[in-house]
Amino acid sequence: MALPDRLRLPLSFDAGLLARDLAALAGAPWTAHYVPQHYDGDWSVLPLRCVAGASGRHPVAMIYADPFASAWEDTPMLAAAPYVREVLAAFRCGKQAVRLMRLAPASAIKEHRDLDLDDANGAARVHVPITTNPDVEFRLNGSAVAMAPGEAWRLRLSDPHSVANRGTTDRVHLVMDLDLNDWLSEMLAQAAAQPTPSAPQALYPTPSQA
């Protein structure tokens, strides 16, 4: 079954706890995205999982989502983000690259296609917004995708897409490349059957929520 280019998944996460983890990483080394021709302004990345062996090497090696890699590892930054670790655990599938991706105000990602980000390649890209503003516009196949903090969206980014931040605050997303196993395939099918869930499943309670 062919899936839509965008799917809001039936999961929800605590935007406040995500923002807390982001604040804890304020002093971490963000790296400018390695494809400068794809953007204007400031688009930067903080790696939380990277290709095995890349930790401690050149920063670009740590943020590169190598489509041919077969082994991945957590970076030291993930240790400072306990709630993000819980979010990752909620996805019962293998995790490839996991990154925080920040688009600063007055910055834009030009329309492009990431040809490896197709279901046929056995992986799915999921975005969880952490901070955003009403003047961020994410367009996929020419139409806007409105994503709120704490929501989880699978996006088929082998299709044309672009992002513009016309606001005055950063847009930061948690971006996960996930192995497309049976569990994730079933979740995508569930989301396709009900593309706008009215009551997403909450992540299991954290100590602050219990």
N, C-alpha and C positions, 0 to 999 in steps of 0.2 A: 504494500500500500504506500503510495507516495504521500509524504507528509507535507503540510504547509511550510512556508519559509520561516514562519515564526510560531512558537508555541509557548504560552505561559504555563509553566509546570504547576501541578497541584501540591506545591510546597510553599511555605512562607517562613521567613527568618526575621529575627529581631533587629530592626534597623539601628536601634540605639546601641546594641552590643557590637554590631558591626562597626559603627562609628567609633566606639570606644577602642576597638582593636586598631582602627586606622590611626587614631590619635596616638596610640602607644608606639606606632611606627613612624612618628613624625620626623625623627632624626635619622631614619634609615636612608641609604643611598639610592635614590631614584635614578634611572638611566633613560636618556632620551631614546625614543623608538628608533630602531636601526634602519628603517626605510624612510628617510627624510622626504623623499619625493611624494610620499603619500599624505603629507599633512603640512599645514601652515600653523605656526605658533608653537605651543608647548604641549607635546604628547609624550608622556613618560611612563615608565614601567617599574614595578617592584616585584621581583620574582619570589614566589612562595614555594613552588616546586619547579625543578629544572631537570635538564638532561643529566643522567647519572655521571658524576665526575666533573661537572661544570662548576660546582660550588667552589668559590675562592679563585676562580679563573677570571678572565676578562669579563666585565659586566655584561657585554653583549652576548657572550656565550651563555650566561645565566638567564637572560630574558628571551632567548631564541626558542620558539616552539618548533623544534625540529620534527617534521612529519615522518622522518625515517628512523627516529630513535626508538629503541625497544625497552629502555630502562630509564626510570625517573627517580628523583630523590627530593626530600624536603630540603629547603634552604634554611639557614639559621634564622631568617626573618619570621618564618612560620611559627617558631617557638614563642615569639612575642605576641601571637594572635590566637589566644585560646578559643575564642568563639568561632573564628574562621575554621579552626580544626574541627569543631563540632559540625559546622556546615558541611565540610568535606566528608565527614563520617556519615552524614545523612544520605549521601549518594553512594549506594551500594554497588559500586563499579570501580574499575581501575581509574586512577587519576594520572594524566600526563602533565602537561604544563599547567601551572596554576599561578596566576599573576594578578596584582592590582594594577589597573590601567587608569591613568589620570589624564584628563583633558582639561587644560587650564582655560580660564575665561579668554574670550576673543581668539580662540583656536578652533581649527576645523580639520577633520580627517576627510580627505578628498575621496570621491567615489572610486571604489576599486573592488576587486574580487579576490578572495583567498581561495584559490582553486582546490587546495587540499582539505578545506573544511566542508566536506560533503559526506552525507550519511554513508555513501557507497564505500568510503575509505575506512569505515569502522570506528569513527569517533564523532562526538557531538560537542559543539561549543555552547556552554551555558554562561549567561551573564547574570550576576546578582548586583544590582545597583546598591551602592553604599551612600554616596552623596550625589545629589543632582539638583537641578533647578528648573523652573518652568520654561526657560529659554534654551534648554538643550533639545536639539532635534536629531534623532537617530532615524535615518531613512534606509529602508530595505526594499529593493525592487521598486523604488520611487515613492513608497508610501511610508508614513511615519509609524514608528513603534514607540509607544508611550510606556516607559518602564519606571515603576516607583521603587524607592528603597525597600529592600527586603524581599522583593519578588524574585523569582527565578525564571529565566527565559532561555529556551533553546533557539538559536538563530542559525539559519543556513547561510553562512557568510561566503560560500562559494558563489552566491548571487551578488549583484551590485549593491553596495551599501556605502553610506557616508554618515558623518556625525559633525554637528556644529554646536559649539558652546557659545551662545551669544549672551550668556548671563554674566554675573559678577562673582560667582563661586566656582570652585573646581567640580568637575564631574569625575567621580571615581567609581569604577566597577570592579568587582571580583569576577575574574574571567577564568573559567575552568574548561580544559579540554578533557573529555571523559570517554573511556572505552564504552563502545556501544554494545553492552552485553544484554542478556535477556531481561534483567531487571530494568535497565534504562529504556530498552525498546518498549517494554510494557508501559512504562510511565509516559513515554512519548505518545503511544497509541491512546492512552487514557486522556492525555491533554488534547489530542486531536479530536477526540469524541466530544470533549467539553472544553472548547478553546479558551473560555473566560470563566474559570472556576469561581463560584460565589463564596466558597468557604475552603480555601487552601488548607492542606494539612499543616499544622504547626510542627516545627521542629521539636523533638522531645525536650521536656523542660530542662532548663539549666538551673543551677542552684539558686540564682536570683529570681527565677520564675516559679520554682516549686512552692 
